[in-house]
């Protein structure tokens, strides 16, 4: 499987502690990244300003499940558990 276009769960559920353009302190868990557009696509995808943690995230069925709502729940659970 591959990343679901327009999912955006990885840009909402986890905290990101490194700076993101428009979010100098990163973002807390559950907060929508300002770089996530109205179609749940990253405005920084492929751009050098994209944080390394975002670049390193890759689709995994164990983390993303089979649909967006499951991805949000699983990533939120992982965030809380770590």
C-alpha positions, 0 to 999 in steps of 0.5 A: 500500500502507499500513502493515501492522497488527501489523508493528512493524518500525519499532519494533524495527529502527532506533535512536531517539535521542530520548526515548521514554516508558519509554526516556529515552535512546531505543533502540538498533537491534534493541531492541524499543521498550517502547511496542510491545505484544504485538500489535506495535502502538504504545501511543503512536500518536496520542498527543502523547508519541509521538516526532516521528521515529516520527510522521514514519515512513511506510510505503514499499515501498522501506523496508518491503518486502512482509512483516514479515520483509522490513521488519525486514531492510530497515530493519536494513540501512538502519540499518547503512548510515547 
